[in-house]
Amino acid sequence: MFVKFTSSDRVATAINAAQVTFISSVTDGTRIRFGEGRSITVIEPMDEVIERLNRRPHD
């Protein structure tokens, strides 16, 4: 399932929720990490990111 967020440079970004390995709060918003050292920082607060990543496709 893909989830849409806004990256720190204000560009819409879609991520595959199944590939997320770690989430942390940073000054700019929330850092979402994936395998192989990849990450993106989004402006949404951590609680919203977690809620949206955990949402089932039919919600």
N, C-alpha and C positions, 0 to 999 in steps of 0.2 A: 504494500500500500504506500502510495506517495503522499507526503504531507507538505503543504506550501507554507513557507516562512518568508520573512523579509531579512535579507542579510544586512550586515552592518553598513554596507555601502548603498543601502536602500533599494537593492535589486531583488525582485521576487525570485525565490529559490525553492525548488521541489526536491525533497530528499526521500529516499527509500527507508521507511521506518524500520524495516527488518535488518538493516545494516548498521544501525546505531549501536555503539558499544559503550559509550560513556557520555554523560551530560554534566556540565559544571557551570556555575554562575560566574560571570566575569563582569568587569565594570561596564563594558559596552552592551551587555545583554546576557546571552547564554551561548556557551560553546558546545557544539554537538560534534562528537568524535566518531569516526568510523575506523575500520581496519586499515592497516598499512600506513599509519601515521597521518591520515587525512582528517581534516576538521573544517568546520565552518562556524562563524560567529553570527548569531541572529539577534535582532533587537527585542524579540519577545522575551518576557520574563520566564524564568525556569519553570515555575508552576504551570504556566500556559503551555510550554513546550512539552512537558511530561503529559499533561492532559490530552493534548492533540496527538501525541505519539501513541498513547494507550487507547485511543478511541477506535472502536470497531468500525469496519467499512460501512456497515448499515446504520450507524448512529447519525 
